[in-house]
Amino acid sequence: MKYIGQPDFEHGTPEKLGVLMVNLGTPDAPDTKSVRRYLAEFLSDPRIIELPRWLWRIILHGVILRVRPSKSAEAYQQVWSDTEGSPLLSISTKQKNALHQELQSSLGDSVVVELGMRYGTPSIDEALTRLEAQNVRRLVVLPMYPQYSGTTTASVFDAVTARLQRTRWLPEVRFINQFIDEKGYISALADSVRAHWAEHGRAELLVTSYHGIPKRYLLNGDPYHCQCHKTTRLLVDELQVDPATVKVVFQSRVGKEEWLRPYCDETMKTLPGTGVKSIDVMCPGFSADCLETIEEIDEENKEYFMEHGGERYSYIHCLNDSPAHIDCLATLVTRHIQGWPEADVNRDRAIEHQHNELSGRLAKTLMAEA
């Protein structure tokens, strides 16, 4: 095996703390060739499709990659921006820059943040190479998936550790598995709902839609289903609303195998018949708007609801690069670096800030008494 090293390293180079943000990924362009390349990488991941490799290769290359890329390319063209390209990549880049600025303001210039996509570009390999070039000796891996699943978070772990197996000088590594019960995350979700209600009014039902996985994965021990329901329960508690006015659904299923229920598309078609004529829909499992939220939720499923008798359908956007979301992520990272030098610097700064505040108050008191 050829190991990746740092031959140009100089002794005395300041060490840095690195944060690797990872999201799913996106094609390089909204055309059939680019989408086929992206889907081939994505669907070849054994964490995504748990079938015998020989069988799945026949299905993938014999059927799926011959049919699906052109259809998916048409969908990507609907959400692609002429100036910013892929919405997921554009928003993720803004998140990275905002988190970098937020962490540097609290921890100092020794912190660097890079973005890597699990599939496509910029790759995890490329992101780690950039971090190594900046002499990152302590690394926090932040998968941008609030809920843990073997299909997402564990797949990021696989890719990061596979790359580190080829690294000669390993950094210290901490890996964030999930953050569904992070107070800042739930508060940010609730605030986004309240802001939407304040501007557009409140619908009869709030639907929380999560990306689906095969039911078989749940039965084999994947905690994702339970964590999705916990997220919605915590959101209900934070909003202080009747649980009966909030519903969990799962989207984006493919194939004939049973996936997590209830299915989003079927729910949209049946809700109007039960008397529900207005709904608000949000996707708490997505940290950034992407094809699955913009095209599938805000367009396709909206059509299902309205065509079957619905009267009002309103989509609540993902947290994206909102200040509350970035503050949540910064708090999450800061807690996970406890015991590392950067956390000590932050603690010392906090103590100094508290000391200055106390000194200021004392000075004002003495001047008042004088």
Secondary structure in CASP SS format (residue, H / E / C, confidence):
PFRMAT SS
TARGET T0000
AUTHOR 0000-0000-0000
METHOD secondary structure of the structure
MODEL  1
M C 1.00
K C 1.00
Y C 1.00
I E 1.00
G C 1.00
Q C 1.00
P C 1.00
D C 1.00
F C 1.00
E C 1.00
H C 1.00
G C 1.00
T C 1.00
P C 1.00
E C 1.00
K E 1.00
L E 1.00
G E 1.00
V E 1.00
L E 1.00
M E 1.00
V E 1.00
N E 1.00
L E 1.00
G E 1.00
T E 1.00
P C 1.00
D C 1.00
A C 1.00
P C 1.00
D C 1.00
T H 1.00
K H 1.00
S H 1.00
V H 1.00
R H 1.00
R H 1.00
Y H 1.00
L H 1.00
A H 1.00
E H 1.00
F H 1.00
L H 1.00
S C 1.00
D C 1.00
P C 1.00
R C 1.00
I C 1.00
I C 1.00
E C 1.00
L C 1.00
P C 1.00
R H 1.00
W H 1.00
L H 1.00
W H 1.00
R H 1.00
I H 1.00
I H 1.00
L H 1.00
H H 1.00
G H 1.00
V H 1.00
I H 1.00
L H 1.00
R H 1.00
V H 1.00
R H 1.00
P H 1.00
S H 1.00
K H 1.00
S H 1.00
A H 1.00
E H 1.00
A H 1.00
Y H 1.00
Q H 1.00
Q H 1.00
V H 1.00
W C 1.00
S E 1.00
D C 1.00
T C 1.00
E C 1.00
G E 1.00
S C 1.00
P H 1.00
L H 1.00
L H 1.00
S H 1.00
I H 1.00
S H 1.00
T H 1.00
K H 1.00
Q H 1.00
K H 1.00
N H 1.00
A H 1.00
L H 1.00
H H 1.00
Q H 1.00
E H 1.00
L H 1.00
Q H 1.00
S H 1.00
S H 1.00
L H 1.00
G C 1.00
D C 1.00
S C 1.00
V E 1.00
V E 1.00
V E 1.00
E E 1.00
L E 1.00
G E 1.00
M E 1.00
R E 1.00
Y E 1.00
G E 1.00
T C 1.00
P C 1.00
S E 1.00
I H 1.00
D H 1.00
E H 1.00
A H 1.00
L H 1.00
T H 1.00
R H 1.00
L H 1.00
E H 1.00
A H 1.00
Q C 1.00
N C 1.00
V E 1.00
R E 1.00
R E 1.00
L E 1.00
V E 1.00
V E 1.00
L E 1.00
P E 1.00
M C 1.00
Y C 1.00
P C 1.00
Q C 1.00
Y C 1.00
S C 1.00
G C 1.00
T C 1.00
T C 1.00
T H 1.00
A H 1.00
S H 1.00
V H 1.00
F H 1.00
D H 1.00
A H 1.00
V H 1.00
T H 1.00
A H 1.00
R H 1.00
L H 1.00
Q C 1.00
R C 1.00
T E 1.00
R C 1.00
W C 1.00
L C 1.00
P C 1.00
E E 1.00
V E 1.00
R E 1.00
F E 1.00
I C 1.00
N C 1.00
Q C 1.00
F C 1.00
I C 1.00
D C 1.00
E C 1.00
K H 1.00
G H 1.00
Y H 1.00
I H 1.00
S H 1.00
A H 1.00
L H 1.00
A H 1.00
D H 1.00
S H 1.00
V H 1.00
R H 1.00
A H 1.00
H H 1.00
W H 1.00
A H 1.00
E H 1.00
H H 1.00
G C 1.00
R C 1.00
A C 1.00
E C 1.00
L E 1.00
L E 1.00
V E 1.00
T E 1.00
S E 1.00
Y E 1.00
H E 1.00
G C 1.00
I C 1.00
P E 1.00
K H 1.00
R H 1.00
Y H 1.00
L H 1.00
L H 1.00
N C 1.00
G C 1.00
D C 1.00
P C 1.00
Y H 1.00
H H 1.00
C H 1.00
Q H 1.00
C H 1.00
H H 1.00
K H 1.00
T H 1.00
T H 1.00
R H 1.00
L H 1.00
L H 1.00
V H 1.00
D H 1.00
E H 1.00
L H 1.00
Q C 1.00
V C 1.00
D C 1.00
P H 1.00
A H 1.00
T H 1.00
V E 1.00
K E 1.00
V E 1.00
V E 1.00
F E 1.00
Q E 1.00
S C 1.00
R C 1.00
V C 1.00
G C 1.00
K C 1.00
E C 1.00
E C 1.00
W E 1.00
L C 1.00
R C 1.00
P C 1.00
Y E 1.00
C H 1.00
D H 1.00
E H 1.00
T H 1.00
M H 1.00
K H 1.00
T H 1.00
L H 1.00
P H 1.00
G H 1.00
T H 1.00
G C 1.00
V C 1.00
K C 1.00
S E 1.00
I E 1.00
D E 1.00
V E 1.00
M E 1.00
C C 1.00
P C 1.00
G C 1.00
F C 1.00
S C 1.00
A C 1.00
D C 1.00
C C 1.00
L H 1.00
E H 1.00
T H 1.00
I H 1.00
E C 1.00
E H 1.00
I H 1.00
D H 1.00
E H 1.00
E H 1.00
N H 1.00
K H 1.00
E H 1.00
Y H 1.00
F H 1.00
M H 1.00
E H 1.00
H C 1.00
G C 1.00
G C 1.00
E C 1.00
R E 1.00
Y E 1.00
S E 1.00
Y E 1.00
I E 1.00
H C 1.00
C C 1.00
L C 1.00
N C 1.00
D C 1.00
S C 1.00
P H 1.00
A H 1.00
H H 1.00
I H 1.00
D H 1.00
C H 1.00
L H 1.00
A H 1.00
T H 1.00
L H 1.00
V H 1.00
T H 1.00
R H 1.00
H H 1.00
I C 1.00
Q C 1.00
G C 1.00
W C 1.00
P H 1.00
E H 1.00
A H 1.00
D H 1.00
V H 1.00
N H 1.00
R H 1.00
D H 1.00
R H 1.00
A H 1.00
I H 1.00
E H 1.00
H H 1.00
Q H 1.00
H H 1.00
N H 1.00
E H 1.00
L H 1.00
S H 1.00
G H 1.00
R H 1.00
L H 1.00
A H 1.00
K H 1.00
T H 1.00
L H 1.00
M H 1.00
A H 1.00
E H 1.00
A C 1.00
END
